[in-house]
Amino acid sequence: MKQKTLLIITGIILIGFFFYYLAWSFSPGSYSRAETYEFDIPEKTLVEIINEVKTENKELDAKSYFGDYKDKHWHSFYFQYQDKKQIIHTWTRPKSKTVTTFAFVGYKSKRDLGNWISANKYFWWWKNSDAKNEFETRILKKIEDKIKAKYLYLAK
């Protein structure tokens, strides 16, 4: 009896895992595997802060390779890691009037014409963690610090 129950539970877990993997594999949308972060600020303010971060940290600015632009649905921004010769693609999109989604879309080598690697390219999360941790340390932290400084200044 215990063996039959164990087989049924294992089968349900495996079937659930299979359907989750299938959905992940065929996820729709332009940037379906982007790593997203939410900020409780309007998109206009976040765009200003991102531009300030890029201006203050010239080593992150990728204007000579890609220009930032606004599309119908989002603002795209490009950063670079000069020491690794990598370009980083991000975007912002308003979720509401006071909440904005910021996403780490992917990265690529400066030398390649294409070959973007999605932030969450690999199903197994630990394979993506190095790129995401580096993004959070080198770019996201600077943006978060600017947001905190700006809102502390406005609160006074």
Accessible surface in RSA format (square Angstrom, percent):
REM  Atomic radii and reference values for relative SASA: ProtOr
REM  Chains: A
REM  Algorithm: Lee & Richards
REM  Probe-radius: 1.40
REM  Slices: 20
REM RES _ NUM      All-atoms   Total-Side   Main-Chain    Non-polar    All polar
REM                ABS   REL    ABS   REL    ABS   REL    ABS   REL    ABS   REL
RES MET A   1   188.58  97.7 142.90  94.6  45.68 108.8 125.60 106.8  62.98  83.4
RES LYS A   2   182.85  89.2 174.09 106.8   8.77  20.9 120.56 108.5  62.30  66.4
RES GLN A   3   140.58  78.6 134.92  98.6   5.66  13.5  40.50  86.2 100.09  75.9
RES LYS A   4   135.85  66.3 132.49  81.3   3.36   8.0  77.27  69.6  58.57  62.4
RES THR A   5    62.97  44.8  61.63  62.5   1.34   3.2  48.33  64.9  14.64  22.1
RES LEU A   6   116.55  64.9 114.16  81.7   2.38   6.0 115.96  81.4   0.59   1.6
RES LEU A   7   124.57  69.4 116.72  83.5   7.86  19.8 117.17  82.3   7.40  19.9
RES ILE A   8    93.71  53.3  86.98  64.8   6.73  16.2  93.06  67.0   0.65   1.8
RES ILE A   9    87.73  49.9  87.18  65.0   0.55   1.3  87.73  63.2   0.00   0.0
RES THR A  10    58.25  41.4  56.84  57.6   1.41   3.4  44.81  60.2  13.44  20.3
RES GLY A  11    26.70  32.9   0.00   N/A  26.70  32.9  26.33  72.3   0.37   0.8
RES ILE A  12   114.85  65.4 110.86  82.6   3.99   9.6 111.95  80.6   2.90   7.9
RES ILE A  13   111.08  63.2 103.99  77.5   7.10  17.1 109.47  78.8   1.61   4.4
RES LEU A  14   108.47  60.4 105.03  75.1   3.44   8.7 105.38  74.0   3.09   8.3
RES ILE A  15   104.45  59.4 102.95  76.7   1.50   3.6 104.42  75.2   0.03   0.1
RES GLY A  16    39.64  48.9   0.00   N/A  39.64  48.9  34.12  93.6   5.52  12.4
RES PHE A  17    90.68  45.4  83.25  51.6   7.43  19.3  88.03  53.4   2.64   7.6
RES PHE A  18   113.07  56.6 110.67  68.5   2.40   6.3 113.07  68.6   0.00   0.0
RES PHE A  19   120.08  60.1 115.93  71.8   4.15  10.8 116.27  70.5   3.81  10.9
RES TYR A  20   141.07  65.9 134.73  76.7   6.34  16.5  97.52  73.3  43.55  53.7
RES TYR A  21    96.73  45.2  96.73  55.0   0.00   0.0  54.33  40.8  42.40  52.3
RES LEU A  22    69.06  38.5  68.82  49.2   0.24   0.6  68.83  48.3   0.23   0.6
RES ALA A  23    67.19  61.8  50.86  78.5  16.33  37.2  61.66  86.8   5.53  14.6
RES TRP A  24    54.78  22.0  48.18  23.3   6.60  15.5  41.57  22.2  13.20  21.4
RES SER A  25    38.03  32.1  19.99  26.7  18.04  41.6  18.26  38.9  19.77  27.7
RES PHE A  26   153.51  76.8 132.44  82.0  21.07  54.8 137.81  83.6  15.70  44.9
RES SER A  27    37.16  31.4  20.73  27.7  16.43  37.9  21.10  44.9  16.06  22.5
RES PRO A  28   118.23  86.2 100.46  91.6  17.77  64.6 108.93  89.9   9.30  57.8
RES GLY A  29    63.65  78.5   0.00   N/A  63.65  78.5  36.69 100.7  26.96  60.4
RES SER A  30    91.10  77.0  48.17  64.3  42.94  98.9  22.96  48.9  68.14  95.5
RES TYR A  31    61.45  28.7  41.92  23.9  19.53  50.8  28.17  21.2  33.28  41.0
RES SER A  32    52.11  44.0  14.71  19.6  37.40  86.1  13.18  28.1  38.92  54.5
RES ARG A  33    61.18  25.7  54.77  27.9   6.41  15.3  12.22  16.7  48.96  29.7
RES ALA A  34    15.66  14.4   0.97   1.5  14.69  33.4   1.06   1.5  14.60  38.7
RES GLU A  35    43.79  25.1  42.95  32.5   0.85   2.0   1.86   3.6  41.93  34.2
RES THR A  36    73.93  52.6  54.82  55.6  19.11  45.5  21.59  29.0  52.34  79.1
RES TYR A  37    37.73  17.6  31.33  17.8   6.40  16.7  37.73  28.4   0.00   0.0
RES GLU A  38    97.27  55.8  66.17  50.1  31.10  74.1  27.10  52.4  70.17  57.3
RES PHE A  39    19.89  10.0  16.63  10.3   3.26   8.5  19.89  12.1   0.00   0.0
RES ASP A  40   122.70  85.9  98.53  98.1  24.16  57.1  33.84  79.7  88.85  88.6
RES ILE A  41     4.38   2.5   3.94   2.9   0.44   1.1   4.38   3.2   0.00   0.0
RES PRO A  42    50.22  36.6  50.22  45.8   0.00   0.0  50.22  41.5   0.00   0.0
RES GLU A  43    24.23  13.9  20.45  15.5   3.78   9.0   6.98  13.5  17.25  14.1
RES LYS A  44   153.81  75.0 145.30  89.2   8.51  20.3  93.86  84.5  59.95  63.9
RES THR A  45    24.62  17.5  24.40  24.7   0.22   0.5   5.54   7.4  19.08  28.8
RES LEU A  46     0.00   0.0   0.00   0.0   0.00   0.0   0.00   0.0   0.00   0.0
RES VAL A  47    22.77  15.0  22.77  20.6   0.00   0.0  22.77  19.8   0.00   0.0
RES GLU A  48    71.64  41.1  67.80  51.3   3.84   9.1  33.16  64.1  38.48  31.4
RES ILE A  49     0.38   0.2   0.38   0.3   0.00   0.0   0.38   0.3   0.00   0.0
RES ILE A  50     0.00   0.0   0.00   0.0   0.00   0.0   0.00   0.0   0.00   0.0
RES ASN A  51    64.34  44.4  63.14  61.0   1.20   2.9  24.70  59.4  39.64  38.3
RES GLU A  52    65.61  37.7  61.92  46.8   3.69   8.8  32.54  62.9  33.08  27.0
RES VAL A  53     1.37   0.9   1.37   1.2   0.00   0.0   1.37   1.2   0.00   0.0
RES LYS A  54     5.79   2.8   5.79   3.6   0.00   0.0   5.32   4.8   0.47   0.5
RES THR A  55    83.36  59.3  76.56  77.6   6.80  16.2  54.10  72.7  29.26  44.2
RES GLU A  56   108.59  62.3  73.27  55.4  35.32  84.1  42.74  82.7  65.85  53.8
RES ASN A  57    25.19  17.4  24.26  23.4   0.93   2.2   0.93   2.2  24.26  23.4
RES LYS A  58   136.25  66.5 129.30  79.3   6.95  16.5  95.29  85.8  40.96  43.6
RES GLU A  59    79.41  45.6  76.52  57.9   2.88   6.9  41.93  81.1  37.48  30.6
RES LEU A  60     4.05   2.3   4.05   2.9   0.00   0.0   4.05   2.8   0.00   0.0
RES ASP A  61    21.80  15.3  16.35  16.3   5.45  12.9   5.02  11.8  16.78  16.7
RES ALA A  62     0.06   0.1   0.00   0.0   0.06   0.1   0.06   0.1   0.00   0.0
RES LYS A  63   142.06  69.3 122.63  75.2  19.43  46.3  71.00  63.9  71.06  75.7
RES SER A  64   101.81  86.0  57.95  77.3  43.87 101.0  57.57 122.6  44.25  62.0
RES TYR A  65   105.95  49.5  76.38  43.5  29.56  76.9  49.00  36.8  56.95  70.2
RES PHE A  66    63.82  31.9  58.07  36.0   5.75  15.0  63.43  38.5   0.39   1.1
RES GLY A  67    47.16  58.2   0.00   N/A  47.16  58.2  28.90  79.3  18.26  40.9
RES ASP A  68    47.25  33.1  19.61  19.5  27.65  65.4  17.33  40.8  29.92  29.8
RES TYR A  69    99.33  46.4  87.58  49.8  11.76  30.6  77.37  58.1  21.96  27.1
RES LYS A  70   125.59  61.3  94.62  58.1  30.98  73.8  78.17  70.4  47.43  50.5
RES ASP A  71    61.03  42.7  52.08  51.8   8.94  21.1  10.43  24.5  50.60  50.5
RES LYS A  72   182.43  89.0 148.88  91.3  33.55  79.9 101.18  91.1  81.25  86.6
RES HIS A  73    96.23  52.6  88.59  61.6   7.64  19.6  62.06  64.0  34.17  39.8
RES TRP A  74    32.12  12.9  31.65  15.3   0.47   1.1  30.37  16.2   1.75   2.8
RES HIS A  75    34.27  18.7  34.27  23.8   0.00   0.0  20.98  21.6  13.29  15.5
RES SER A  76     0.29   0.2   0.00   0.0   0.29   0.7   0.00   0.0   0.29   0.4
RES PHE A  77     4.91   2.5   4.91   3.0   0.00   0.0   4.91   3.0   0.00   0.0
RES TYR A  78    19.51   9.1  19.34  11.0   0.17   0.4   1.42   1.1  18.09  22.3
RES PHE A  79     0.00   0.0   0.00   0.0   0.00   0.0   0.00   0.0   0.00   0.0
RES GLN A  80     8.31   4.6   8.31   6.1   0.00   0.0   0.00   0.0   8.31   6.3
RES TYR A  81     4.70   2.2   4.16   2.4   0.54   1.4   4.24   3.2   0.46   0.6
RES GLN A  82    83.70  46.8  77.56  56.7   6.13  14.6  19.81  42.2  63.88  48.5
RES ASP A  83   109.77  76.9  68.17  67.9  41.60  98.4  51.32 120.8  58.45  58.3
RES LYS A  84   100.07  48.8  75.70  46.4  24.36  58.0  54.80  49.3  45.27  48.2
RES LYS A  85    95.53  46.6  95.18  58.4   0.34   0.8  51.69  46.5  43.83  46.7
RES GLN A  86    33.04  18.5  33.04  24.1   0.00   0.0   2.89   6.2  30.14  22.9
RES ILE A  87     0.74   0.4   0.74   0.6   0.00   0.0   0.74   0.5   0.00   0.0
RES ILE A  88     1.43   0.8   1.43   1.1   0.00   0.0   1.43   1.0   0.00   0.0
RES HIS A  89    11.42   6.2  11.42   7.9   0.00   0.0   3.29   3.4   8.13   9.5
RES THR A  90     0.00   0.0   0.00   0.0   0.00   0.0   0.00   0.0   0.00   0.0
RES TRP A  91    20.41   8.2  20.41   9.9   0.00   0.0  20.41  10.9   0.00   0.0
RES THR A  92     0.00   0.0   0.00   0.0   0.00   0.0   0.00   0.0   0.00   0.0
RES ARG A  93    94.37  39.6  94.24  48.0   0.13   0.3  15.41  21.1  78.96  47.9
RES PRO A  94    69.09  50.4  52.82  48.2  16.26  59.1  52.82  43.6  16.26 101.1
RES LYS A  95   133.57  65.2  99.55  61.1  34.02  81.0  70.98  63.9  62.59  66.7
RES SER A  96    57.16  48.3  41.23  55.0  15.93  36.7  51.58 109.8   5.58   7.8
RES LYS A  97   188.98  92.2 170.39 104.5  18.59  44.3 120.76 108.7  68.23  72.7
RES THR A  98    86.08  61.2  85.96  87.1   0.13   0.3  64.65  86.8  21.43  32.4
RES VAL A  99    30.63  20.2  30.63  27.7   0.00   0.0  30.63  26.6   0.00   0.0
RES THR A 100     0.00   0.0   0.00   0.0   0.00   0.0   0.00   0.0   0.00   0.0
RES THR A 101    19.91  14.2  19.91  20.2   0.00   0.0  12.19  16.4   7.73  11.7
RES PHE A 102     0.00   0.0   0.00   0.0   0.00   0.0   0.00   0.0   0.00   0.0
RES ALA A 103     0.00   0.0   0.00   0.0   0.00   0.0   0.00   0.0   0.00   0.0
RES PHE A 104     1.62   0.8   1.62   1.0   0.00   0.0   1.62   1.0   0.00   0.0
RES VAL A 105    17.72  11.7  16.65  15.1   1.07   2.6  16.65  14.5   1.07   2.9
RES GLY A 106     1.55   1.9   0.00   N/A   1.55   1.9   1.55   4.3   0.00   0.0
RES TYR A 107    36.90  17.2  36.90  21.0   0.00   0.0  14.19  10.7  22.70  28.0
RES LYS A 108     6.74   3.3   4.90   3.0   1.84   4.4   2.38   2.1   4.36   4.6
RES SER A 109    32.84  27.8  28.07  37.5   4.77  11.0  25.70  54.7   7.14  10.0
RES LYS A 110    47.94  23.4  27.22  16.7  20.72  49.3  12.22  11.0  35.72  38.0
RES ARG A 111   180.39  75.7 146.44  74.7  33.95  80.8  75.18 102.7 105.21  63.8
RES ASP A 112    53.82  37.7  47.08  46.9   6.74  15.9   4.06   9.6  49.76  49.6
RES LEU A 113   181.78 101.2 153.18 109.6  28.60  71.9 155.38 109.1  26.40  71.0
RES GLY A 114    29.78  36.7   0.00   N/A  29.78  36.7  26.20  71.9   3.58   8.0
RES ASN A 115   113.37  78.2  89.61  86.6  23.76  57.2  28.21  67.9  85.16  82.3
RES TRP A 116    99.01  39.7  69.70  33.7  29.31  68.8  52.93  28.2  46.08  74.8
RES ILE A 117    56.15  32.0  55.55  41.4   0.60   1.5  56.15  40.4   0.00   0.0
RES SER A 118    43.30  36.6  37.67  50.3   5.63  13.0   3.82   8.1  39.49  55.3
RES ALA A 119     1.36   1.3   0.00   0.0   1.36   3.1   0.00   0.0   1.36   3.6
RES ASN A 120    24.38  16.8  24.38  23.6   0.00   0.0  10.06  24.2  14.32  13.8
RES LYS A 121    93.49  45.6  87.12  53.5   6.37  15.2  44.37  39.9  49.12  52.3
RES TYR A 122    85.77  40.0  80.99  46.1   4.78  12.4  51.80  38.9  33.97  41.9
RES PHE A 123    32.31  16.2  16.25  10.1  16.05  41.8  16.35   9.9  15.95  45.7
RES TRP A 124   103.47  41.5 103.47  50.1   0.00   0.0  77.05  41.1  26.42  42.9
RES TRP A 125   167.84  67.4 166.08  80.4   1.75   4.1 143.26  76.4  24.58  39.9
RES TRP A 126   138.43  55.6 128.02  62.0  10.41  24.4 111.16  59.3  27.27  44.2
RES LYS A 127   119.51  58.3  93.63  57.4  25.88  61.6  51.64  46.5  67.86  72.3
RES ASN A 128     7.10   4.9   4.86   4.7   2.24   5.4   2.24   5.4   4.86   4.7
RES SER A 129    36.17  30.6  35.41  47.3   0.76   1.7  23.79  50.7  12.38  17.3
RES ASP A 130   114.57  80.3 107.76 107.3   6.81  16.1  34.14  80.4  80.43  80.2
RES ALA A 131    21.20  19.5  12.68  19.6   8.52  19.4  18.33  25.8   2.87   7.6
RES LYS A 132    32.21  15.7  32.21  19.8   0.00   0.0  12.61  11.4  19.60  20.9
RES ASN A 133    83.07  57.3  81.17  78.4   1.90   4.6  25.00  60.2  58.08  56.1
RES GLU A 134    38.40  22.0  31.40  23.8   7.00  16.7  23.25  45.0  15.15  12.4
RES PHE A 135     0.00   0.0   0.00   0.0   0.00   0.0   0.00   0.0   0.00   0.0
RES GLU A 136    61.14  35.1  57.06  43.2   4.08   9.7  16.23  31.4  44.92  36.7
RES THR A 137    94.49  67.2  83.91  85.1  10.58  25.2  63.04  84.7  31.45  47.5
RES ARG A 138    59.74  25.1  58.31  29.7   1.44   3.4  24.22  33.1  35.52  21.5
RES ILE A 139     0.00   0.0   0.00   0.0   0.00   0.0   0.00   0.0   0.00   0.0
RES LEU A 140     8.19   4.6   8.19   5.9   0.00   0.0   8.19   5.8   0.00   0.0
RES LYS A 141   109.15  53.2 108.82  66.8   0.33   0.8  81.04  72.9  28.11  29.9
RES LYS A 142    67.66  33.0  64.13  39.3   3.53   8.4  34.65  31.2  33.01  35.2
RES ILE A 143     0.00   0.0   0.00   0.0   0.00   0.0   0.00   0.0   0.00   0.0
RES GLU A 144    60.01  34.5  58.79  44.5   1.23   2.9  10.66  20.6  49.35  40.3
RES ASP A 145    62.17  43.5  56.74  56.5   5.42  12.8  28.26  66.5  33.91  33.8
RES LYS A 146    50.72  24.7  48.47  29.7   2.25   5.4  22.90  20.6  27.82  29.6
RES ILE A 147    20.66  11.8  20.66  15.4   0.00   0.0  20.66  14.9   0.00   0.0
RES LYS A 148   129.26  63.1 124.12  76.2   5.14  12.2  82.31  74.1  46.95  50.0
RES ALA A 149    60.37  55.5  48.89  75.5  11.48  26.1  55.12  77.6   5.25  13.9
RES LYS A 150    60.64  29.6  53.98  33.1   6.66  15.9  47.61  42.9  13.03  13.9
RES TYR A 151    81.20  37.9  77.00  43.8   4.20  10.9  68.06  51.1  13.14  16.2
RES LEU A 152   117.27  65.3 116.76  83.5   0.51   1.3 116.88  82.1   0.39   1.0
RES TYR A 153   168.73  78.8 159.72  90.9   9.01  23.4 113.99  85.7  54.74  67.5
RES LEU A 154   111.36  62.0  84.21  60.2  27.16  68.3  87.31  61.3  24.06  64.7
RES ALA A 155    86.59  79.6  43.75  67.5  42.85  97.5  55.76  78.5  30.84  81.7
RES LYS A 156   203.59  99.3 139.75  85.7  63.84 152.0 115.35 103.8  88.24  94.0
END  Absolute sums over single chains surface
CHAIN  1 A    10412.6       8873.0       1539.6       6549.0       3863.6
END  Absolute sums over all chains
TOTAL         10412.6       8873.0       1539.6       6549.0       3863.6
